[in-house]
Amino acid sequence: MAVKPKSFPELFAQAEEHADYWVAGAILEFTEGVVREMERQGVSRTELARRLGATPAYVTKILRGKANFTLETMVRLARALDAELHVQISTEADQQALQAVGGAGKVR
């Protein structure tokens, strides 16, 4: 018996049931924020690496989401950009309210 292919909404709903989906979303949101701040300040990967005391290859690995993200790493990156890291937990209703006023996307 052939298995009927699932629709995209079904596949998406299934993915949302796994922690890996939400972890990947959080990493993407964080790295996009780092890149936005780097662009705003005109900071290159080489300069960010210098500020971190790391190699440009390490910064590239971080920005691709391939590094192990700890809160310490995230704080160090934020501080290297003269910024602060804010971590929050919110409900679906909180996220909808934020999106209604043009705020951040959701990460669970």
Secondary structure, 3 states (H helix, E strand, C coil): CCCCCCCHHHHHHHHCCCHHHHHHHHHHHHHHHHHHHHHHHCCCHHHHHHHHCCCHHHHHHHHCCCCCCCHHHHHHHHHHCCCCCCCCCCCHHHHHHHHHCCCCCCCC
